[in-house]
Amino acid sequence: MSNLEKIGGRILSVVMEFIHNEGFLDYDSYSRKLTNTYVELIRSFGTEIEFSVFYRECQKIKTNFFKLNRVKKKDFLSDLFYELRKEDLEGLGLYDRFDKAREFVSKYLEIGYRTDEFGEERKKLIDTMMRIKKPHERIMECFNELLQKIARSYQIDLHGVKEYSGIDICKKYKDVIIGFQIKSKNDDVSEDMIRSESSKAEEWDFKGFVFIYARKRGRKVDTSMQAAFHHFKRLIDSHRMYCAIVHPELLAELFRVHSIFHSM
């Protein structure tokens, strides 16, 4: 049984107990639908879930639960959310290092953005990455600054650790080490290199690894990202290491959002 399945069982118990204690009936197996929604949010955001996000996702569940129990949806979900937030999933040992790595990477780096907004700003940043001297070193400095800004902005414990051979940047988040590898215009992006560098991260017992494409798209880059996606998926599915790709446009958006301009 995976950690998320264990978490799901724990959450289901809390939800069912809450429904029973409030004197409601579990119409439409609503407890299980709520549990599935909450587990998916943990998969995406870790344990730091905001009520607005929880409520938005619960709005998508089709049910007669509230009508038949004659209870207001927002009041019910607000009270339930309070009970769920009291659960110490980490303290119960249900939240392992893989999940913690995923929590950081998915929440702070794999951000969504509108492709029809700030397109020119992102293009200019990518063009700049292709023009600067010593691009690997300069972009590595900028990305390290980005990580420092994330730590300050969100008041999280993210700090540097000792250098690891073959990995550009290493950060410790909670008790997890996450590696970051920059690929600028002059760097090798072959599939062999992807496998080699992710293997190094595994050897060092990292639980998170982020591959950053700091260069324009093209056939070589697109082929590399496709190879990285399939290789990383196997690592994620086997729960060995949470791996992510920061494609050029996403990197430019991260730099834009966190005002990493002067360093470029």
C-alpha positions in Angstrom: 0.0 0.0 0.0 1.4 3.4 -1.0 1.7 6.4 1.4 -1.1 8.2 -0.5 -3.4 5.1 -0.1 -2.6 5.1 3.7 -3.4 8.9 3.8 -6.6 8.3 1.9 -7.7 5.7 4.5 -6.9 8.0 7.3 -8.8 10.9 5.7 -11.8 8.7 4.9 -12.1 7.8 8.6 -12.0 11.5 9.5 -14.7 12.4 7.0 -17.0 9.5 7.9 -16.6 10.2 11.6 -17.4 13.9 11.0 -20.5 13.1 8.9 -21.7 10.6 11.6 -21.1 13.0 14.5 -23.0 15.8 12.8 -26.0 13.4 12.3 -25.9 13.4 8.5 -26.4 10.5 6.1 -23.7 9.6 3.6 -25.8 10.0 0.5 -24.1 9.3 -2.9 -21.0 7.9 -1.0 -20.1 11.6 -0.6 -17.4 10.7 2.0 -15.4 8.8 -0.6 -15.7 11.5 -3.2 -14.5 14.1 -0.7 -11.6 11.8 0.3 -10.6 11.3 -3.3 -10.7 15.1 -3.8 -8.6 15.8 -0.7 -6.0 13.1 -1.6 -5.6 14.6 -5.1 -5.0 18.0 -3.5 -2.3 16.5 -1.3 -0.8 14.9 -4.4 -0.6 18.4 -6.0 0.1 20.7 -3.1 1.3 18.5 -0.2 -0.3 19.2 3.2 -0.3 23.0 2.8 -3.8 23.2 1.2 -5.8 26.4 1.4 -9.6 26.3 2.0 -10.3 28.3 -1.1 -8.7 25.6 -3.2 -10.4 22.8 -1.3 -13.8 24.4 -1.7 -13.3 25.1 -5.4 -12.5 21.4 -6.1 -15.4 20.2 -3.9 -17.7 22.4 -6.0 -17.0 20.0 -8.9 -18.5 17.0 -7.1 -22.0 16.2 -8.2 -24.2 15.1 -5.2 -27.5 15.5 -3.5 -25.8 15.2 -0.1 -26.4 18.8 0.9 -30.0 19.0 -0.3 -31.0 15.7 1.4 -29.2 16.5 4.6 -30.5 20.1 4.6 -27.1 21.7 5.3 -25.3 24.6 3.7 -22.3 23.4 1.6 -19.9 26.1 2.6 -20.6 25.7 6.3 -20.2 21.9 6.1 -17.0 22.0 4.1 -15.5 24.8 6.3 -16.0 22.8 9.4 -14.8 19.6 7.8 -11.7 21.3 6.5 -10.9 22.4 10.0 -11.0 18.8 11.1 -8.9 17.6 8.2 -6.2 20.3 8.9 -5.8 19.0 12.4 -4.6 15.6 11.1 -0.8 15.4 11.5 -0.1 13.3 8.4 3.7 13.8 8.7 3.6 12.9 12.4 1.7 9.7 11.6 4.6 8.7 9.3 2.3 8.7 6.2 4.2 11.4 4.4 7.6 10.3 3.2 10.6 12.1 1.7 9.3 11.5 -1.9 6.1 13.3 -1.0 7.9 16.2 0.5 10.1 16.7 -2.6 6.9 16.6 -4.7 5.3 19.1 -2.4 8.0 21.7 -2.9 8.5 21.2 -6.7 4.9 21.0 -7.6 3.8 24.0 -5.5 6.6 26.5 -6.1 8.1 25.5 -9.5 5.4 23.7 -11.6 3.2 26.8 -11.6 0.4 27.4 -14.1 0.3 30.6 -16.2 -1.7 32.1 -19.0 0.0 31.7 -22.4 -1.8 34.7 -23.7 -0.3 37.1 -21.1 3.2 38.4 -20.8 4.3 36.4 -23.8 6.7 39.1 -25.0 8.3 39.4 -21.6 9.0 35.7 -21.5 10.4 35.8 -25.1 12.8 38.6 -24.2 14.0 36.6 -21.2 14.6 33.5 -23.3 16.4 35.6 -25.9 18.6 37.1 -23.1 19.5 33.6 -21.9 20.8 32.8 -25.4 22.9 36.0 -25.6 24.6 36.3 -22.3 28.3 35.3 -21.8 28.9 32.1 -19.8 25.2 31.3 -19.8 25.4 28.2 -17.6 27.1 30.0 -14.7 24.9 33.2 -15.1 21.6 31.3 -15.2 22.7 29.1 -12.3 23.2 32.2 -10.3 19.8 33.5 -11.3 18.0 30.2 -10.5 19.7 30.2 -7.1 18.4 33.7 -6.5 15.0 32.5 -7.5 15.1 29.7 -4.9 16.2 32.2 -2.3 13.3 34.5 -3.1 10.8 31.6 -3.0 12.2 30.7 0.5 11.8 34.3 1.7 8.4 34.9 0.0 6.7 31.8 1.4 8.7 31.7 4.7 9.8 28.1 4.1 13.0 26.4 5.4 15.0 26.0 2.1 18.7 26.2 2.4 21.8 25.2 0.5 23.8 22.0 1.3 27.3 20.8 0.4 28.2 20.5 -3.3 27.4 17.2 -5.0 29.5 16.2 -8.0 27.6 16.6 -11.2 24.7 18.5 -9.8 24.5 22.3 -10.3 22.4 23.4 -7.2 21.3 21.4 -4.2 18.8 22.6 -1.6 17.4 21.0 1.5 13.7 21.3 2.1 12.6 19.8 5.5 14.7 16.6 5.6 14.8 16.2 1.8 17.6 17.1 -0.7 16.5 18.4 -4.1 18.9 18.7 -7.0 18.6 21.3 -9.8 20.4 20.9 -13.2 20.7 23.8 -15.6 20.8 23.2 -19.4 21.9 26.3 -21.2 22.6 26.7 -24.9 26.1 25.1 -24.8 25.2 22.2 -22.6 24.7 18.5 -23.5 21.0 17.7 -23.5 21.3 14.1 -24.9 19.2 11.3 -23.4 22.5 9.7 -22.1 23.3 12.8 -20.2 19.7 13.0 -18.7 20.1 9.4 -17.5 23.6 10.0 -16.2 22.7 13.1 -14.2 19.5 11.7 -12.7 21.4 8.6 -11.7 23.9 10.8 -9.9 21.0 12.4 -8.0 19.7 8.9 -7.1 23.2 7.8 -5.9 23.3 10.8 -3.6 19.9 9.8 -2.2 18.1 12.8 -3.5 14.3 12.6 -3.5 13.8 15.5 -5.9 15.4 16.4 -9.2 14.6 19.3 -11.5 15.9 19.6 -15.0 15.9 23.2 -16.2 16.0 24.1 -19.9 17.4 27.6 -20.1 17.5 27.9 -23.9 15.3 28.3 -26.9 13.2 25.5 -28.1 14.2 23.5 -31.2 14.3 20.0 -32.4 17.2 19.1 -30.1 15.5 20.6 -27.0 12.1 19.2 -27.8 13.6 15.7 -28.3 15.5 16.0 -25.1 12.4 17.1 -23.1 10.4 14.2 -24.5 13.2 11.7 -23.5 13.4 13.4 -20.0 9.6 13.2 -19.6 9.5 9.4 -20.2 12.6 8.7 -18.1 11.4 10.9 -15.2 7.9 9.3 -15.3 9.5 5.9 -14.6 11.3 7.3 -11.6 8.2 9.0 -10.3 5.9 6.0 -10.9 8.4 3.8 -9.0 8.4 6.3 -6.1 12.2 6.5 -6.4 12.6 10.2 -7.0 10.2 13.1 -7.9 11.5 14.6 -11.1 10.3 17.6 -13.0 11.1 19.5 -16.2 11.2 23.3 -16.2 10.8 24.1 -19.9 12.1 27.4 -21.3 8.7 29.3 -21.1 8.1 28.1 -17.5 11.6 29.2 -16.5 11.0 32.6 -18.1 7.7 32.9 -16.2 9.3 32.0 -12.9 12.0 34.7 -13.5 9.3 37.2 -14.4 7.0 36.5 -11.4 9.9 36.7 -9.0 11.5 39.7 -10.7 14.8 38.0 -11.6 15.7 40.7 -14.2 18.6 42.6 -12.9 20.7 39.5 -12.6 20.2 38.8 -16.3 
